[in-house]
């Protein structure tokens, strides 16, 4: 680790917006989840998020709409990372 850098925990949440619906619905219990410490020890937040979203279309293949991943330094703070992916509902 370079001087001046330190480990910081992050939290994440997933939201889904079905085709034709106006708003986002949180997915999963509780809303916010901690990003696994092990993922942050070996890579960046962006790399972890990218890997999670890469698997999402296969894992959620019964849904059609948009999936939003947001990452936060703490629950309730402004997101420091967000990305949307399209779910095509291939099933």
Residue frames as a rotation matrix with the C-alpha (Angstrom) as fourth column:
UNK 1
0.588 0.809 0.000 0.00
0.809 -0.588 0.000 0.00
0.000 0.000 -1.000 0.00
UNK 2
-0.159 -0.670 0.725 1.38
0.600 -0.649 -0.468 3.42
0.784 0.361 0.506 -0.87
UNK 3
-0.785 -0.173 -0.596 1.94
0.602 -0.441 -0.666 6.10
-0.148 -0.881 0.450 1.78
UNK 4
-0.857 0.479 -0.190 -1.12
-0.457 -0.877 -0.149 8.17
-0.238 -0.041 0.970 2.52
UNK 5
-0.265 0.786 -0.558 -3.57
-0.567 0.341 0.750 5.47
0.780 0.515 0.355 1.43
UNK 6
-0.813 0.081 0.577 -5.73
-0.497 0.421 -0.759 3.59
-0.304 -0.904 -0.301 3.86
UNK 7
-0.820 0.566 -0.080 -8.43
0.470 0.748 0.469 0.98
0.325 0.347 -0.879 3.78
UNK 8
-0.737 0.670 0.093 -12.00
-0.647 -0.657 -0.387 2.24
-0.198 -0.345 0.917 3.88
UNK 9
-0.651 0.585 0.484 -15.17
0.458 0.811 -0.364 0.18
-0.605 -0.015 -0.796 4.22
UNK 10
-0.825 0.483 -0.293 -17.94
-0.550 -0.566 0.614 0.61
0.130 0.668 0.733 1.66
UNK 11
-0.385 0.816 0.431 -21.62
0.041 0.482 -0.875 -0.28
-0.922 -0.320 -0.219 1.57
UNK 12
-0.967 0.092 -0.238 -23.68
-0.245 -0.077 0.966 -1.20
0.071 0.993 0.097 -1.45
UNK 13
-0.225 0.927 0.299 -27.28
-0.091 0.285 -0.954 -1.65
-0.970 -0.242 0.020 -2.51
UNK 14
-0.953 0.056 0.299 -29.07
0.303 0.269 0.914 -2.92
-0.029 0.961 -0.274 -5.59
UNK 15
-0.252 0.915 -0.314 -32.26
-0.304 -0.383 -0.873 -1.45
-0.919 -0.125 0.375 -6.97
UNK 16
-0.757 0.110 0.645 -34.45
0.584 0.556 0.591 -2.65
-0.294 0.824 -0.485 -9.83
UNK 17
-0.328 0.701 -0.634 -36.74
-0.553 -0.686 -0.473 -0.74
-0.766 0.195 0.613 -12.18
UNK 18
-0.257 0.338 0.905 -39.02
0.569 0.810 -0.141 -2.98
-0.781 0.479 -0.401 -14.22
UNK 19
-0.914 -0.020 0.406 -39.80
0.381 -0.387 0.839 -1.99
0.140 0.922 0.361 -17.77
UNK 20
-0.193 0.889 0.416 -42.65
0.391 -0.320 0.863 0.52
0.900 0.329 -0.286 -17.79
UNK 21
0.537 0.345 -0.770 -42.29
0.835 -0.084 0.544 1.40
0.123 -0.935 -0.334 -14.10
UNK 22
0.746 -0.170 0.644 -41.30
0.015 -0.962 -0.272 4.92
0.666 0.213 -0.715 -13.02
UNK 23
0.532 -0.495 0.687 -39.25
-0.830 -0.463 0.310 4.23
0.165 -0.736 -0.657 -9.89
UNK 24
-0.343 -0.775 -0.530 -36.54
-0.447 0.631 -0.634 2.04
0.826 0.020 -0.563 -8.41
UNK 25
0.826 0.543 0.151 -37.31
-0.430 0.435 0.791 -0.77
0.364 -0.719 0.593 -5.93
UNK 26
-0.087 -0.890 0.448 -34.56
-0.994 0.105 0.015 -1.90
-0.060 -0.444 -0.894 -3.51
UNK 27
0.450 0.138 -0.882 -33.56
-0.354 0.935 -0.034 -5.54
0.820 0.328 0.470 -3.90
UNK 28
-0.314 -0.601 -0.735 -32.71
0.367 0.637 -0.678 -7.86
0.876 -0.483 0.021 -1.04
UNK 29
0.583 0.545 -0.602 -33.31
0.726 -0.017 0.688 -7.60
0.365 -0.838 -0.406 2.69
UNK 30
0.363 -0.401 -0.841 -32.25
0.766 -0.385 0.514 -4.51
-0.530 -0.831 0.167 4.59
UNK 31
0.992 0.101 -0.079 -31.24
0.040 -0.828 -0.559 -2.29
-0.122 0.551 -0.826 1.69
UNK 32
0.468 -0.883 -0.033 -27.52
-0.824 -0.422 -0.378 -1.73
0.320 0.204 -0.925 2.42
UNK 33
0.953 -0.297 -0.064 -24.87
0.302 0.909 0.288 -4.48
-0.028 -0.293 0.956 2.59
UNK 34
0.449 -0.862 -0.236 -21.16
-0.437 -0.442 0.783 -4.19
-0.779 -0.248 -0.575 3.37
UNK 35
0.633 -0.420 -0.650 -18.75
-0.608 0.250 -0.754 -4.71
0.479 0.873 -0.097 0.48
UNK 36
0.926 -0.275 -0.257 -16.71
0.363 0.834 0.416 -7.80
0.100 -0.478 0.872 1.46
UNK 37
0.678 -0.723 -0.130 -13.42
-0.425 -0.531 0.733 -6.82
-0.599 -0.442 -0.667 3.11
UNK 38
0.043 -0.699 0.714 -11.55
0.377 0.673 0.637 -9.47
-0.925 0.242 0.293 1.13
UNK 39
0.517 0.209 0.830 -12.62
0.856 -0.090 -0.510 -7.88
-0.031 0.974 -0.225 -2.16
UNK 40
0.974 -0.110 0.199 -11.22
-0.094 -0.992 -0.087 -4.52
0.207 0.066 -0.976 -1.11
UNK 41
0.495 -0.847 0.193 -7.93
-0.228 0.088 0.970 -6.04
-0.838 -0.524 -0.150 0.07
UNK 42
-0.211 -0.591 0.779 -7.20
0.537 0.595 0.597 -7.47
-0.817 0.544 0.192 -3.37
UNK 43
-0.495 0.074 0.866 -8.82
0.835 -0.234 0.498 -4.94
0.239 0.969 0.054 -5.72
UNK 44
-0.984 0.138 0.114 -10.65
-0.148 -0.985 -0.085 -1.70
0.101 -0.100 0.990 -6.18
UNK 45
-0.402 0.915 0.026 -14.28
-0.121 -0.025 -0.992 -0.95
-0.908 -0.402 0.121 -5.43
UNK 46
0.097 0.415 -0.905 -14.86
-0.924 -0.300 -0.237 -0.53
-0.370 0.859 0.355 -9.17
UNK 47
-0.658 -0.398 -0.639 -13.39
-0.624 0.764 0.166 -3.98
0.422 0.508 -0.751 -9.91
UNK 48
-0.913 0.376 0.161 -15.59
0.148 0.670 -0.727 -5.63
-0.381 -0.640 -0.667 -7.28
UNK 49
-0.104 0.925 -0.364 -18.69
-0.356 -0.377 -0.855 -3.81
-0.929 0.040 0.369 -8.58
UNK 50
-0.146 -0.014 -0.989 -17.89
-0.989 -0.026 0.146 -4.73
-0.027 1.000 -0.010 -12.18
UNK 51
-0.922 -0.236 -0.306 -17.57
-0.247 0.969 -0.003 -8.41
0.297 0.073 -0.952 -11.30
UNK 52
-0.665 0.741 0.089 -20.86
0.145 0.245 -0.959 -8.34
-0.733 -0.625 -0.270 -9.38
UNK 53
0.108 0.748 -0.655 -22.69
-0.585 -0.484 -0.650 -6.69
-0.803 0.454 0.386 -12.27
UNK 54
-0.536 -0.364 -0.762 -21.14
-0.837 0.348 0.422 -9.02
0.111 0.864 -0.491 -14.82
UNK 55
-0.985 0.158 -0.067 -22.89
0.168 0.967 -0.192 -11.96
0.034 -0.201 -0.979 -13.11
UNK 56
-0.615 0.779 -0.122 -26.21
-0.301 -0.376 -0.876 -10.15
-0.729 -0.502 0.466 -12.61
UNK 57
-0.175 0.630 -0.757 -27.80
-0.985 -0.109 0.137 -10.81
0.003 0.769 0.639 -16.04
UNK 58
-0.504 -0.051 -0.862 -27.27
-0.267 0.959 0.100 -14.58
0.821 0.280 -0.497 -15.64
UNK 59
-0.949 0.098 -0.300 -28.40
0.315 0.367 -0.875 -14.65
0.024 -0.925 -0.379 -11.99
UNK 60
-0.441 0.803 -0.401 -31.48
-0.052 -0.468 -0.882 -12.47
-0.896 -0.368 0.248 -12.60
UNK 61
-0.995 -0.091 -0.035 -32.47
-0.041 0.064 0.997 -13.79
-0.088 0.994 -0.068 -16.01
UNK 62
-0.352 0.935 0.044 -36.17
0.934 0.348 0.085 -13.80
0.064 0.071 -0.995 -15.09
UNK 63
0.186 0.377 -0.908 -36.24
0.505 -0.829 -0.240 -9.99
-0.843 -0.414 -0.344 -14.72
UNK 64
-0.073 -0.160 0.984 -36.67
0.949 -0.315 0.019 -7.43
0.307 0.935 0.175 -17.49
UNK 65
0.946 0.312 0.087 -35.65
0.277 -0.918 0.284 -3.86
0.169 -0.244 -0.955 -16.75
UNK 66
0.255 -0.873 0.417 -32.71
-0.204 -0.470 -0.859 -1.96
0.945 0.133 -0.298 -15.29
UNK 67
0.650 -0.201 -0.733 -30.49
0.732 0.427 0.531 -2.86
0.206 -0.881 0.425 -12.34
UNK 68
0.520 -0.452 0.724 -28.73
-0.293 -0.891 -0.346 -0.10
0.802 -0.032 -0.596 -10.40
UNK 69
0.375 -0.518 -0.769 -25.73
0.876 0.470 0.111 -0.74
0.303 -0.715 0.630 -8.16
UNK 70
0.588 -0.219 0.779 -24.72
-0.270 -0.960 -0.067 2.07
0.763 -0.171 -0.624 -5.81
UNK 71
0.132 -0.637 -0.760 -21.73
0.847 0.470 -0.247 2.08
0.514 -0.611 0.602 -3.44
UNK 72
0.735 0.253 0.629 -21.42
-0.103 -0.875 0.473 4.37
0.670 -0.412 -0.617 -0.43
UNK 73
-0.441 -0.889 0.125 -18.75
-0.239 -0.018 -0.971 5.22
0.865 -0.458 -0.204 2.16
UNK 74
-0.960 0.280 0.005 -21.54
0.087 0.316 -0.945 4.74
-0.267 -0.906 -0.328 4.74
UNK 75
-0.327 0.914 0.239 -25.32
0.933 0.271 0.238 4.18
0.153 0.301 -0.941 4.59
UNK 76
0.559 0.675 -0.482 -27.13
0.714 -0.687 -0.134 7.46
-0.421 -0.269 -0.866 3.98
UNK 77
-0.190 -0.706 -0.682 -24.14
0.002 -0.695 0.719 9.20
-0.982 0.136 0.133 2.35
UNK 78
0.533 0.266 -0.803 -24.01
-0.753 -0.282 -0.594 10.20
-0.385 0.922 0.050 -1.30
UNK 79
0.866 -0.218 0.449 -22.92
0.321 0.933 -0.165 7.33
-0.383 0.287 0.878 -3.56
UNK 80
0.125 -0.904 -0.409 -19.25
-0.504 -0.413 0.759 7.29
-0.855 0.111 -0.507 -4.59
UNK 81
-0.936 -0.319 -0.149 -19.91
-0.293 0.471 0.832 4.80
-0.195 0.823 -0.534 -7.39
UNK 82
0.064 0.951 0.301 -23.02
-0.285 0.307 -0.908 3.87
-0.956 -0.028 0.291 -9.35
UNK 83
-0.857 -0.289 -0.427 -23.68
-0.492 0.209 0.845 1.88
-0.155 0.934 -0.321 -12.47
UNK 84
0.221 0.968 0.120 -26.74
-0.704 0.243 -0.667 0.62
-0.675 0.064 0.735 -14.33
UNK 85
-0.932 -0.361 0.012 -27.04
-0.246 0.657 0.712 -2.57
-0.265 0.661 -0.702 -16.32
UNK 86
-0.134 0.885 -0.445 -29.85
-0.980 -0.051 0.194 -3.79
0.149 0.462 0.874 -18.51
UNK 87
-0.675 0.074 0.734 -31.62
-0.193 0.943 -0.272 -7.05
-0.712 -0.325 -0.622 -17.64
UNK 88
-0.716 0.306 -0.627 -33.21
-0.685 -0.136 0.716 -8.57
0.134 0.942 0.306 -20.73
UNK 89
-0.003 0.775 0.632 -35.40
-0.744 0.421 -0.520 -11.22
-0.668 -0.472 0.575 -19.08
UNK 90
-0.529 -0.339 -0.778 -34.15
-0.828 0.407 0.385 -14.04
0.186 0.848 -0.496 -21.29
UNK 91
-0.925 0.161 0.345 -36.11
0.002 0.908 -0.420 -16.73
-0.380 -0.388 -0.840 -19.47
